[in-house]
Amino acid sequence: MARRLRYQVAVSLDGFIAGPNGEYDWIVMDPAIDFALMFADFDTAVMGRKTYEVVNGDGHMSMLAGMHCVVFSRTLPPSSAPGLRVVADDPAAVVAGLKAEPGKDIWLYGGGELFRALLIAELVDTVELAVIPVLLGAGVPLLPAGPVVPLVLSDQKVLPASGIVALAYAVPGGVGPAPTISYVRG
């Protein structure tokens, strides 16, 4: 089976994946979420430069330790450090190549613009959202403007302690199986 590219991200109720300055301190933690189980599905993460700079600047790249991370940037110098590759290559071509390799699923870790580009290239297989009960009013949108893409709901869970709503959608024509929310306990 081919690897899936899964856009798995937290989003505010009004559709932002980060605040106006890239902040994500509004994302609440819920004890029902098993992060080790969530991370175990992936061996590769892809992200845009802006996401990388925020996560790396906060020291949170360690969360992705053990994964192969690919950062797409036209401004950062190319790099092939252990576990991290910074490339200026076409994201669609790179991700298509990654999907053809053996391995676990690929986490589209962040970047609404990268998400849109890979969605247009028909490379995104699932969209998995943790809707956080907060209204930011402004920030980085989940998805910049572009063509309409219908999704098929495959699973949902409500986490009563935090009010988070976890949603999993399959992208029609994507690599199966349809996603399930297996990282929520109870």
Order of alpha helices (4+ residues) and beta strands (2+ residues): beta-beta-alpha-beta-alpha-beta-beta-alpha-beta-alpha-beta-beta-beta-beta
